[in-house]
Protein backbone atom coordinates (compact mmCIF):
# COMPACT_ATOMS: atom_id res chain seq x y z
CA UNK A 1 0.00 0.00 0.00
CA UNK A 2 1.16 3.51 -0.82
CA UNK A 3 -0.09 6.11 1.66
CA UNK A 4 0.50 9.72 0.67
CA UNK A 5 -0.60 12.05 3.50
CA UNK A 6 0.59 14.97 1.35
CA UNK A 7 -1.93 14.19 -1.44
CA UNK A 8 -5.10 16.23 -0.88
CA UNK A 9 -8.27 15.66 -2.90
CA UNK A 10 -10.91 18.23 -3.82
CA UNK A 11 -14.30 16.69 -4.59
CA UNK A 12 -18.00 17.51 -4.72
CA UNK A 13 -20.54 18.20 -7.39
CA UNK A 14 -19.80 20.01 -10.62
CA UNK A 15 -19.52 23.79 -10.66
CA UNK A 16 -18.75 24.25 -6.97
CA UNK A 17 -15.39 26.03 -7.38
CA UNK A 18 -12.88 23.18 -7.17
CA UNK A 19 -10.95 24.07 -10.30
CA UNK A 20 -10.97 27.79 -9.50
CA UNK A 21 -9.37 27.09 -6.13
CA UNK A 22 -6.93 24.66 -7.72
CA UNK A 23 -5.82 27.36 -10.18
CA UNK A 24 -5.43 29.84 -7.32
CA UNK A 25 -3.27 27.41 -5.34
CA UNK A 26 -1.19 26.62 -8.41
CA UNK A 27 -0.56 30.34 -8.99
CA UNK A 28 0.73 30.58 -5.42
CA UNK A 29 3.24 27.77 -6.02
CA UNK A 30 1.32 24.66 -4.92
CA UNK A 31 1.49 21.45 -6.96
CA UNK A 32 -1.83 20.49 -8.56
CA UNK A 33 -3.33 17.70 -10.65
CA UNK A 34 -6.12 18.40 -13.14
CA UNK A 35 -9.46 16.61 -13.16
CA UNK A 36 -9.35 13.41 -15.24
CA UNK A 37 -13.01 13.48 -16.31
CA UNK A 38 -12.61 16.75 -18.25
CA UNK A 39 -9.55 15.33 -20.04
CA UNK A 40 -11.49 12.21 -21.02
CA UNK A 41 -14.39 14.32 -22.33
CA UNK A 42 -12.00 16.58 -24.30
CA UNK A 43 -10.48 13.49 -25.95
CA UNK A 44 -13.87 11.95 -26.66
CA UNK A 45 -16.83 14.35 -26.35
CA UNK A 46 -19.23 11.40 -26.54
CA UNK A 47 -17.69 9.80 -23.45
CA UNK A 48 -20.07 10.73 -20.66
CA UNK A 49 -21.26 8.29 -18.06
CA UNK A 50 -21.24 4.54 -18.04
CA UNK A 51 -18.71 2.07 -16.79
CA UNK A 52 -16.27 2.57 -19.67
CA UNK A 53 -16.16 6.32 -18.95
CA UNK A 54 -15.41 5.80 -15.26
CA UNK A 55 -12.82 3.12 -16.05
CA UNK A 56 -10.98 5.65 -18.24
CA UNK A 57 -11.13 8.23 -15.47
CA UNK A 58 -9.88 5.73 -12.89
CA UNK A 59 -6.98 4.71 -15.14
CA UNK A 60 -5.93 8.36 -15.42
CA UNK A 61 -6.32 8.87 -11.67
CA UNK A 62 -4.14 5.82 -10.97
CA UNK A 63 -1.48 7.13 -13.36
CA UNK A 64 -1.63 10.60 -11.75
CA UNK A 65 -1.18 9.10 -8.29
CA UNK A 66 1.56 6.69 -9.31
CA UNK A 67 3.42 9.30 -11.33
CA UNK A 68 3.78 11.44 -8.22
CA UNK A 69 4.32 8.75 -5.59
CA UNK A 70 7.84 10.04 -4.85
CA UNK A 71 6.65 13.62 -4.36
CA UNK A 72 7.16 14.91 -0.82
CA UNK A 73 5.55 18.32 -1.30
CA UNK A 74 1.82 18.91 -0.99
CA UNK A 75 -0.18 17.99 -4.06
CA UNK A 76 -3.80 19.03 -4.58
CA UNK A 77 -5.92 16.80 -6.83
CA UNK A 78 -9.06 17.95 -8.65
CA UNK A 79 -10.95 14.76 -7.73
CA UNK A 80 -9.44 11.36 -6.97
CA UNK A 81 -10.00 7.64 -7.27
CA UNK A 82 -12.80 7.73 -4.71
CA UNK A 83 -14.89 9.78 -7.15
CA UNK A 84 -15.33 6.72 -9.38
CA UNK A 85 -16.50 4.47 -6.55
CA UNK A 86 -20.23 4.05 -7.06
CA UNK A 87 -20.46 7.12 -9.31
CA UNK A 88 -23.73 7.34 -11.22
CA UNK A 89 -24.82 4.09 -9.57
CA UNK A 90 -22.15 2.02 -11.32
CA UNK A 91 -20.91 -0.85 -9.18
CA UNK A 92 -17.19 -0.62 -8.37
CA UNK A 93 -15.13 -3.14 -10.34
CA UNK A 94 -12.32 -5.24 -8.79
CA UNK A 95 -9.46 -3.17 -10.24
CA UNK A 96 -10.93 0.02 -8.80
CA UNK A 97 -11.38 -1.62 -5.39
CA UNK A 98 -7.74 -2.77 -5.49
CA UNK A 99 -6.52 0.68 -6.52
CA UNK A 100 -8.47 2.33 -3.69
CA UNK A 101 -6.99 -0.10 -1.18
CA UNK A 102 -3.41 0.23 -2.44
CA UNK A 103 -3.30 4.00 -3.07
CA UNK A 104 -4.31 6.17 -0.15
CA UNK A 105 -4.54 9.95 -0.21
CA UNK A 106 -4.52 12.14 2.91
CA UNK A 107 -7.26 11.13 5.34
CA UNK A 108 -9.08 14.44 4.96
CA UNK A 109 -10.83 15.12 1.67
CA UNK A 110 -12.08 18.60 0.84
CA UNK A 111 -15.71 18.55 -0.29
CA UNK A 112 -17.11 21.55 -2.15
CA UNK A 113 -20.82 22.10 -1.52
CA UNK A 114 -23.24 23.17 -4.26
CA UNK A 115 -23.10 26.94 -4.74
CA UNK A 116 -25.85 28.22 -6.99
CA UNK A 117 -24.34 31.71 -7.41
CA UNK A 118 -21.25 30.41 -9.21
CA UNK A 119 -22.71 27.35 -10.95
CA UNK A 120 -22.35 27.41 -14.75
CA UNK A 121 -22.55 24.79 -17.47
CA UNK A 122 -20.06 24.59 -20.33
CA UNK A 123 -19.06 22.24 -23.14
CA UNK A 124 -17.76 19.66 -20.66
CA UNK A 125 -20.13 20.32 -17.73
CA UNK A 126 -23.67 19.71 -18.89
CA UNK A 127 -25.22 18.57 -15.60
CA UNK A 128 -27.83 20.73 -13.93
CA UNK A 129 -27.54 22.23 -10.44
CA UNK A 130 -29.74 19.51 -8.93
CA UNK A 131 -27.20 16.93 -10.12
CA UNK A 132 -24.52 18.80 -8.17
CA UNK A 133 -26.67 18.66 -5.05
CA UNK A 134 -27.11 14.90 -5.44
CA UNK A 135 -23.37 14.37 -5.97
CA UNK A 136 -22.57 16.38 -2.85
CA UNK A 137 -24.86 14.19 -0.74
CA UNK A 138 -23.47 11.01 -2.27
CA UNK A 139 -19.86 12.08 -1.68
CA UNK A 140 -20.56 13.01 1.94
CA UNK A 141 -22.01 9.54 2.55
CA UNK A 142 -19.40 7.67 0.49
CA UNK A 143 -16.14 9.12 1.81
CA UNK A 144 -16.42 7.71 5.36
CA UNK A 145 -17.22 4.28 3.91
CA UNK A 146 -13.91 4.48 2.03
CA UNK A 147 -11.97 5.54 5.12
CA UNK A 148 -11.77 9.27 4.42
CA UNK A 149 -12.92 12.22 6.52
CA UNK A 150 -14.90 14.80 4.53
CA UNK A 151 -14.11 18.45 5.26
CA UNK A 152 -16.63 20.85 3.75
CA UNK A 153 -15.02 23.93 2.19
CA UNK A 154 -17.06 27.03 3.05
CA UNK A 155 -18.42 29.07 0.16
CA UNK A 156 -16.80 32.46 -0.25
CA UNK A 157 -14.04 34.30 -2.08
CA UNK A 158 -11.30 32.09 -3.50
CA UNK A 159 -8.73 33.69 -1.19
CA UNK A 160 -10.79 32.70 1.87
CA UNK A 161 -11.25 29.19 0.53
CA UNK A 162 -7.51 28.90 -0.10
CA UNK A 163 -6.75 30.09 3.43
CA UNK A 164 -9.22 27.54 4.84
CA UNK A 165 -7.62 24.66 2.89
CA UNK A 166 -4.04 25.69 3.63
CA UNK A 167 -4.81 26.05 7.34
CA UNK A 168 -6.44 22.62 7.37
CA UNK A 169 -3.41 20.95 5.77
CA UNK A 170 -0.76 22.83 7.76
CA UNK A 171 1.36 20.26 9.53
CA UNK A 172 -0.33 17.27 7.84
CA UNK A 173 1.99 16.83 4.90
N, C-alpha and C positions, 0 to 999 in steps of 0.2 A: 504494500500500500504506500502511496505517495501522499503525504499530508503537507499542504502548503498553507500555513496560517497567514502568509502574506498575500494570498490570492483572495481578493474581495469581489463578490458578485453583486451586481445591480439587477434586480428583477422587478416584475410587476406587469400590469397591463400595458398595452401600446399607448403611446402618446402621453406618458406621465412625466417626462423630463429626464429619463435615464441618459439618453445620448447627449443632451445638452450639458448635463453635469459631467459626463465623461469628457467631453470636449474642453470644458472649463478646467478640469483637473489636468488634462494633457497639456494645456497651455501653461499651466503652472509647474510643469516638469514631472508630473506623475506618469507612470507607465500604464497604458490602457490597451484593451483588446476589444475590437469591434464586434458587434452583434453578428452571429453567423447566419441567422434567418434572412436578414436583408441581403447578404452576399449571395445566398442561394437563390433568392428571388431575382436579383439582378442578373445572375447567370441564366436563369430559366424562369421568365415571368409567369409561366403556367404552373410553376411548382408552388402550390399553396395548400397546405393541409395534407392529411393522409400520412400513413406510416412511412412511405418512401421519403417524403419531405422531411419528417422528423429524424429519420435515419441519416439523411445528408447533413442536417444541422448537427446532430450528435457527433458525426465523424469529424466535422470541422471543430467542434468544441473539444474533442479529445486531442486533436492535433494542436490546437491552441494551448491547451494545458501542458501537453507533453513537450511542446517546443520551448516552453518557458520553465520547465521543472527545475533548472539550475539557477533560476533568478532568485536573488535574495532581497531585492527591493520590493516595495509594495506594487502590486499589479491590480488594476480595477478592470473587471470583465463586464461588458454589456451583455448580460445573461450568462448562464452556465449550463452544465449538463443537466442539472436538476429541472431546468425548464422543459426538457423533453419528456420527463417522467409523468406519464398520464395526460400529457397535453392533448387537448381536443378529444378526450375520452379514449385515446389510443393506448392499449395495454403496453406496458414496458416490455421490451424484448430482452432476451438473456444477455446480449452484448452490452446493452445500456445498463442493465443491473450490475454487471461486472465492472463497467467503467465507473459507475457511481460508487461502488465499494472500494475500488482501487485508486481513485483519484479524489482526494478530499480538499476542498477549498477551506478558507477560514470558517470557523463555526458560525459567525454572524453573517447574515445575508441581508443586504439593504433592499427593502421592498418599497417601491414607489406607488403610492395610492393614486387612484383615478383623480384627475384634476381637470374638470370641465373647461376652465378658462384657458388652458393652453392646448387642449386636445385638438389635433388637426389630422385629417387623412392626407395621403399622398399616393404616389404611384406604387409604393411598396406597402403602405399601411392603409388597408381598405376596410378594416373592421370599424364598427360603430362604437360609440362611447359605452353602451351597455355591455359590449364584449369585454372592454377593459375592466369594467366593474366585476364581471364574472371571473376574469383571470386573476384579479387581485384577491378575491375570496378564495379561489382555488389554491393560489400560491401560499396564502397565509395558513391554510389547512395542510398543505402538502409538505412544506419545509420541515416542520417538526418531525413528521413521519420519516424523513430522510436524514434526520440527525442534525439539522441546522436550526439556528435561532433567528427568526425573522426580526428585523429592526426596521420599523416604518420611518421613512424619510419624510419629515414635515414639508408641506407645500410652502413655497415662498421663493424669494429671489435666489438665483443660482449661487450667489456668494454665500448666502446663509445655509443653503443645502450643502455646499462644499465644506463649510466650517463644521457643520453637524457631522458629516461623514469623517472628516479628518480627525475630529475630536474623538469619535467613536473608535477609530482604528489606532489612535496614538498608543504606543506601547504594545500593540498586539502583534505587529509584524517584526 
